[in-house]
Amino acid sequence: GQYLDFILADGRHRAFSIANPPHDDEFIELHIRHVDGGVFTDWVFAQMQAKTILRIEAPHGSFVLDEDSTRPMIFIGGGTGFAPLKAQIEHAFKEGIERPMTLYWGVRSRRDLYLPELPQQWVEDHPNFSFVPVLSEPDDDWEGRKGFVHEAVLQDITDLPAHDIYMAGPPVMVKAGRDAFSEAGVPDAQLHYDSFEYAEDSRDKAQA
């Protein structure tokens, strides 16, 4: 659930969540969304070559699993907020954590579920895991959940204070979730979150 900083030539930093769990550490996996006009992501998608050397600082952040807890876990991702949740969930599987885990992944349309087969495979492999994709601007033929992802959680889970909640994604999603879950009685200590911001000077995704 932690992140790394790319250090650009002019000294600016760009932060991206690490999507691979600690045990799968041969490579660093990142999920990078192309932001039109973003200085860094424009370069990554259009100009970066294989074997380009990049400077990084890592790991940063405290968005990690509470492994001492015995509560069921709810993971809520918005867009590429799936990345750190993926690392946390795969770590939980590796450690043999058998508590119930539910992933809610909120995106605009079906094409934004960029790894849809992976959580479906987790469902098949782990009886304690379930997956709920939620579309805010659903395709015409979409028959699944619609609307805002935190509202789907509120509709489904009646005993939220009995859960640990992990959220990652856009600030508006994280704030809406924090406010709603706090109002529902979830203690702050059980709300874990990672809010993605946009770098003001380039509009690239950065992590607060």
C-alpha positions as CSV (number, residue, x, y, z in Angstrom):
1,G,0.0,0.0,0.0
2,Q,3.0,2.3,0.1
3,Y,4.2,4.5,-2.7
4,L,7.4,5.7,-4.4
5,D,8.5,9.1,-5.7
6,F,10.0,9.6,-9.2
7,I,12.5,12.4,-9.0
8,L,12.4,14.5,-12.2
9,A,15.4,16.2,-13.7
10,D,14.3,19.6,-12.3
11,G,13.9,18.2,-8.8
12,R,10.2,17.9,-8.8
13,H,8.6,14.7,-7.5
14,R,5.8,12.5,-8.9
15,A,4.3,9.9,-6.6
16,F,2.7,6.6,-7.6
17,S,1.4,3.7,-5.5
18,I,3.3,0.4,-5.5
19,A,0.9,-2.3,-6.7
20,N,2.9,-5.4,-6.0
21,P,3.0,-7.0,-2.5
22,P,6.3,-7.3,-0.5
23,H,6.8,-11.0,-1.4
24,D,6.6,-10.3,-5.1
25,D,9.5,-8.0,-5.3
26,E,11.5,-8.9,-8.4
27,F,10.0,-5.8,-10.1
28,I,8.1,-2.7,-8.9
29,E,4.6,-2.7,-10.4
30,L,2.9,0.7,-10.9
31,H,-0.5,1.5,-12.4
32,I,-0.1,4.9,-14.2
33,R,-3.0,6.7,-15.8
34,H,-2.2,9.0,-18.7
35,V,-3.2,12.5,-17.8
36,D,-3.5,14.6,-20.9
37,G,-1.1,17.5,-20.7
38,G,0.7,16.0,-17.6
39,V,4.4,16.6,-18.0
40,F,5.5,13.3,-16.5
41,T,2.8,11.0,-17.8
42,D,2.9,12.5,-21.3
43,W,6.6,11.6,-21.3
44,V,6.1,8.1,-19.9
45,F,3.4,7.2,-22.5
46,A,5.0,8.9,-25.6
47,Q,8.7,9.2,-25.1
48,M,10.1,6.9,-22.4
49,Q,12.3,4.1,-23.8
50,A,13.1,0.6,-22.5
51,K,16.0,0.6,-20.1
52,T,15.6,4.3,-19.3
53,I,17.2,5.0,-15.9
54,L,14.8,6.8,-13.5
55,R,15.6,8.1,-10.0
56,I,13.2,7.1,-7.3
57,E,12.8,7.4,-3.5
58,A,10.9,4.5,-1.8
59,P,9.1,3.4,0.1
60,H,6.9,6.2,1.5
61,G,3.6,6.2,3.3
62,S,1.8,4.4,6.1
63,F,-1.1,3.0,4.2
64,V,-0.6,-0.6,5.3
65,L,-2.7,-3.4,6.6
66,D,-3.6,-3.6,10.3
67,E,-2.6,-7.3,10.5
68,D,-3.3,-7.5,14.3
69,S,-7.0,-6.7,13.8
70,T,-9.6,-9.5,13.7
71,R,-12.2,-7.4,11.9
72,P,-13.5,-8.1,8.3
73,M,-11.9,-5.8,5.7
74,I,-13.5,-3.5,3.1
75,F,-11.3,-2.2,0.4
76,I,-12.6,0.8,-1.7
77,G,-10.7,1.9,-4.7
78,G,-11.4,4.7,-7.2
79,G,-9.7,4.3,-10.6
80,T,-6.0,3.6,-10.1
81,G,-6.6,3.5,-6.4
82,F,-6.9,-0.2,-7.1
83,A,-3.1,-0.3,-7.2
84,P,-2.2,-0.1,-3.5
85,L,-5.3,-2.2,-2.6
86,K,-4.1,-4.9,-4.9
87,A,-0.8,-5.0,-3.0
88,Q,-2.6,-5.2,0.3
89,I,-5.0,-7.9,-0.8
90,E,-2.3,-10.0,-2.3
91,H,-0.2,-9.6,0.9
92,A,-3.2,-10.7,2.9
93,F,-3.6,-13.8,0.8
94,K,0.1,-14.6,1.1
95,E,-0.1,-14.3,4.9
96,G,-3.0,-16.6,5.1
97,I,-5.4,-14.0,6.5
98,E,-8.9,-15.7,6.5
99,R,-11.0,-12.7,7.6
100,P,-13.7,-11.7,5.1
101,M,-12.5,-9.2,2.5
102,T,-14.6,-7.3,0.0
103,L,-13.2,-5.1,-2.7
104,Y,-15.4,-2.3,-4.1
105,W,-13.8,-0.8,-7.2
106,G,-15.4,2.4,-8.5
107,V,-14.8,3.7,-12.0
108,R,-16.7,5.6,-14.6
109,S,-17.3,2.9,-17.3
110,R,-16.5,-0.7,-17.9
111,R,-13.3,0.1,-19.8
112,D,-11.8,1.8,-16.7
113,L,-11.8,-1.6,-14.9
114,Y,-8.3,-2.2,-16.4
115,L,-7.6,-5.5,-14.7
116,P,-11.2,-7.0,-14.4
117,E,-10.0,-10.6,-14.6
118,L,-7.7,-10.3,-11.5
119,P,-10.3,-9.7,-8.8
120,Q,-12.5,-12.3,-10.4
121,Q,-9.7,-14.8,-10.1
122,W,-9.3,-13.9,-6.5
123,V,-13.0,-14.6,-6.0
124,E,-12.5,-18.1,-7.5
125,D,-9.4,-18.8,-5.5
126,H,-10.3,-17.4,-2.1
127,P,-13.7,-18.1,-0.4
128,N,-13.3,-15.2,2.0
129,F,-13.0,-12.7,-0.8
130,S,-15.7,-10.9,-2.8
131,F,-15.6,-8.2,-5.5
132,V,-18.1,-5.5,-6.3
133,P,-17.4,-3.2,-9.3
134,V,-19.4,0.0,-9.3
135,L,-19.8,2.3,-12.4
136,S,-20.7,6.0,-12.0
137,E,-21.3,6.5,-15.8
138,P,-22.3,2.9,-16.7
139,D,-22.3,1.5,-20.2
140,D,-25.8,0.9,-21.7
141,D,-25.5,-2.9,-21.2
142,W,-24.1,-2.8,-17.7
143,E,-26.2,-4.8,-15.3
144,G,-24.0,-4.4,-12.2
145,R,-23.9,-1.7,-9.5
146,K,-24.2,1.9,-10.5
147,G,-23.5,5.2,-8.7
148,F,-20.8,6.3,-6.3
149,V,-18.7,3.6,-4.8
150,H,-19.0,4.7,-1.1
151,E,-22.8,4.7,-1.5
152,A,-22.7,1.0,-2.6
153,V,-20.8,0.2,0.6
154,L,-23.3,2.0,2.7
155,Q,-26.2,0.1,1.0
156,D,-24.5,-3.3,1.5
157,I,-22.9,-3.2,4.9
158,T,-25.2,-2.6,7.9
159,D,-22.5,-3.0,10.6
160,L,-19.8,-0.8,9.3
161,P,-18.2,-0.1,12.7
162,A,-17.4,-3.8,12.9
163,H,-15.1,-3.5,9.8
164,D,-11.7,-2.1,8.9
165,I,-12.0,0.1,5.9
166,Y,-9.2,0.8,3.4
167,M,-9.7,3.6,0.7
168,A,-7.5,4.7,-2.1
169,G,-8.3,7.0,-5.0
170,P,-9.3,10.6,-5.9
171,P,-9.6,13.1,-3.0
172,V,-13.4,13.6,-3.6
173,M,-14.0,9.9,-3.2
174,V,-11.9,9.5,-0.1
175,K,-13.4,12.5,1.6
176,A,-17.0,11.4,0.8
177,G,-16.2,8.0,2.1
178,R,-14.5,9.2,5.3
179,D,-17.4,11.6,6.1
180,A,-20.1,9.0,5.4
181,F,-18.3,6.2,7.3
182,S,-17.5,8.4,10.3
183,E,-21.2,9.4,10.4
184,A,-22.1,5.7,10.3
185,G,-20.0,5.2,13.5
186,V,-16.7,3.8,12.1
187,P,-13.9,4.8,14.5
188,D,-11.0,6.8,13.0
189,A,-8.6,4.1,13.9
190,Q,-10.4,1.7,11.5
191,L,-10.4,4.1,8.6
192,H,-7.3,3.8,6.5
193,Y,-6.9,5.9,3.4
194,D,-4.6,7.1,0.6
195,S,-5.8,10.2,-1.2
196,F,-4.5,10.8,-4.7
197,E,-3.9,14.5,-5.6
198,Y,-2.9,16.2,-8.9
199,A,0.4,18.0,-9.1
200,E,-0.4,21.6,-9.6
201,D,2.4,22.4,-12.1
202,S,1.7,19.5,-14.4
203,R,-1.6,17.9,-13.6
204,D,0.1,14.5,-13.2
205,K,-1.3,12.3,-10.5
206,A,0.6,12.7,-7.2
207,Q,-0.1,11.2,-3.9
208,A,-0.6,13.2,-0.8
